[in-house]
């Protein structure tokens, strides 16, 4: 499982990158709005924290030609090289842009996916990642986990190189279930990433170890 942080909260990212084995960060216009930063500032600051990790930046253009120009500009402006991924919604112009960008060697993440067919078409268009929205699917009674399962199954059955990047979570259980249903990766809010590694029995065990070990560990370090 590839873990990514779905945020532009710099303090949260710094805390997470201190210990959590993250491999990248995803952003979108809503996340930028919540951060209070403009794109130029947010991506530069995130890049300092992420280092050699992936940074997925969502495009806001509405035509394929403009999407291509926008993606190329961001990749050169932020000088991210192969760590840059252009996030493109799965609409007609988006599919067109994906094919053009892949022909130039650009990394592409297809986003705003709600069906197995949208993901499969994006994969055939060359997307490196496809991002189905789990909670948003659940909110409209469309069974987000099952959609992720079907997409992951397609990637394997048709021997496509595209990875499933499950997104939009409200619970740790959803993350658990997508990981058990073939998702290659997940992008998760800082709050849920911290909850992911927590368990009260772990805390109890550590406390007991410390108590039992008092006076027994006599090798200095």
C-alpha positions in Angstrom: 0.0 0.0 0.0 1.3 3.4 -1.0 0.2 6.0 1.6 -0.2 9.6 0.7 -1.4 12.6 2.6 -4.4 14.5 1.2 -3.7 17.9 2.6 -1.8 21.2 2.3 -1.7 21.7 6.0 2.1 22.3 6.5 2.2 21.8 10.2 0.4 18.5 9.9 2.6 17.4 7.0 5.8 18.2 9.0 4.5 16.1 11.9 3.6 13.2 9.6 6.8 13.2 7.6 8.7 12.9 10.8 7.6 9.3 11.3 5.0 8.1 8.9 6.2 6.3 5.7 4.4 8.6 3.3 5.2 8.5 -0.4 3.5 11.7 -1.5 0.9 14.4 -1.1 -2.3 15.1 -3.1 -3.9 18.5 -3.4 -7.0 20.0 -5.0 -8.7 23.4 -5.1 -10.7 22.6 -1.9 -7.6 21.7 0.0 -5.8 24.8 -1.1 -8.8 26.9 -0.1 -8.7 25.3 3.4 -5.0 26.0 3.7 -5.4 29.7 3.0 -2.4 29.6 0.6 -2.2 30.3 -3.2 -1.0 27.4 -5.4 2.6 28.8 -5.8 3.2 29.1 -2.1 1.5 25.8 -1.2 3.3 23.6 -3.7 6.7 25.1 -2.9 6.2 24.6 0.8 4.9 21.1 0.4 7.8 20.2 -1.9 10.3 21.2 0.9 8.6 18.8 3.2 8.0 15.9 0.8 11.5 15.9 -0.7 11.6 13.2 -3.3 8.0 12.2 -2.8 5.2 12.6 -5.3 3.1 15.7 -5.5 -0.3 15.5 -7.2 -1.6 18.9 -8.3 -5.1 19.2 -9.7 -5.6 21.2 -12.9 -8.5 23.7 -13.2 -8.6 24.3 -16.9 -11.6 23.1 -18.8 -10.3 22.3 -22.3 -7.7 19.7 -23.2 -5.3 22.3 -24.8 -5.4 24.4 -21.7 -5.0 21.4 -19.4 -1.9 20.4 -21.3 -0.4 24.0 -21.1 -1.3 24.2 -17.4 0.3 20.8 -16.5 3.5 21.6 -18.4 3.7 25.0 -16.7 3.4 23.6 -13.2 5.9 20.9 -13.9 8.5 23.4 -15.1 7.6 26.2 -12.6 7.9 24.0 -9.5 10.8 21.9 -11.0 9.4 18.7 -9.6 10.6 16.4 -12.5 9.1 12.9 -12.3 7.7 13.6 -8.8 5.0 15.8 -10.4 1.6 14.3 -11.2 -1.1 16.2 -13.0 -4.5 15.5 -11.5 -7.2 15.6 -14.2 -10.9 15.0 -13.8 -12.5 12.2 -15.8 -14.4 14.3 -18.3 -14.2 14.2 -22.1 -11.6 17.0 -22.3 -9.7 15.4 -19.4 -9.4 12.1 -21.2 -8.1 13.9 -24.3 -5.5 15.8 -22.1 -4.4 12.6 -20.4 -3.5 11.0 -23.7 -1.6 14.0 -24.9 0.3 14.4 -21.7 1.2 10.8 -21.5 2.7 11.0 -25.0 5.0 13.7 -23.6 6.0 11.6 -20.7 4.0 13.4 -18.0 2.7 11.6 -15.0 -1.1 11.7 -14.7 -3.6 11.0 -12.0 -7.2 10.7 -13.0 -9.5 12.1 -10.4 -13.2 12.6 -9.5 -13.9 8.9 -10.3 -17.2 7.5 -9.3 -17.6 4.4 -11.6 -15.5 1.4 -12.6 -15.9 2.4 -16.3 -14.5 5.9 -15.7 -11.4 4.4 -14.1 -11.0 1.8 -16.9 -11.2 4.4 -19.6 -8.7 6.6 -17.7 -6.3 3.7 -17.4 -6.6 3.0 -21.1 -5.9 6.7 -21.7 -2.6 6.2 -19.8 -3.3 7.4 -16.3 -0.7 6.3 -13.8 -3.2 6.5 -10.9 -7.0 6.5 -10.8 -8.7 8.0 -7.8 -12.2 6.8 -6.9 -14.0 8.7 -4.1 -15.0 6.2 -1.4 -17.1 8.3 1.0 -18.8 10.3 -1.7 -19.9 7.1 -3.3 -21.2 5.8 0.0 -23.1 9.1 0.5 -25.1 8.4 -2.6 -25.6 4.6 -1.8 -23.2 3.5 -4.5 -20.9 1.3 -2.3 -17.5 2.9 -2.6 -15.6 -0.1 -1.4 -17.1 -2.3 -4.1 -16.3 0.3 -6.8 -12.6 0.3 -5.6 -12.6 -3.5 -5.7 -14.0 -3.7 -9.2 -11.5 -1.1 -10.4 -8.5 -2.9 -8.8 -9.8 -6.2 -10.3 -9.9 -4.6 -13.8 -6.3 -3.3 -13.5 -5.1 -6.8 -12.7 -7.3 -8.7 -15.2 -6.4 -6.5 -18.1 -2.7 -6.2 -17.0 -2.8 -2.4 -16.9 0.0 -0.5 -15.2 -2.4 2.0 -13.6 -2.6 2.0 -9.8 -5.8 2.5 -7.8 -5.5 5.6 -5.5 -8.5 5.4 -3.2 -9.6 8.8 -1.9 -12.3 10.5 0.2 -12.4 8.7 3.5 -14.3 9.3 6.7 -13.3 6.3 8.7 -10.3 4.0 9.4 -12.5 1.1 8.5 -12.9 2.4 5.0 -9.2 2.5 4.6 -8.9 -1.0 6.0 -11.4 -2.3 3.5 -9.9 -0.7 0.4 -6.6 -2.1 1.4 -8.2 -5.6 1.6 -9.9 -5.1 -1.7 -6.9 -4.6 -3.9 -6.3 -0.8 -3.8 -2.7 -0.1 -4.5 -2.6 3.2 -2.7 -4.7 5.6 -0.6 -4.6 9.3 0.0 -5.8 10.2 3.5 -6.3 13.2 5.7 -3.8 13.8 8.4 -6.4 13.1 11.1 -7.2 9.7 9.7 -3.5 8.9 9.1 -2.9 9.4 12.8 -5.9 7.3 13.8 -4.7 4.6 11.5 -1.8 3.6 13.7 -3.6 4.0 17.0 -5.0 1.3 19.3 -5.7 1.4 23.0 -4.2 -2.1 23.5 -0.9 -0.8 22.0 -0.8 2.0 24.6 -1.6 -0.5 27.4 1.1 -2.9 26.1 3.8 -0.2 26.0 2.9 1.1 29.5 3.2 -2.5 30.8 6.5 -3.0 29.1 7.9 0.1 30.7 6.6 -1.0 34.1 8.0 -4.5 33.8 11.3 -3.3 32.5 12.2 -1.0 35.4 15.6 -1.9 36.8 16.1 -4.8 34.4 17.8 -3.0 31.4 21.3 -2.6 32.7 23.1 -2.1 29.3 23.8 1.6 28.9 23.4 3.4 25.6 
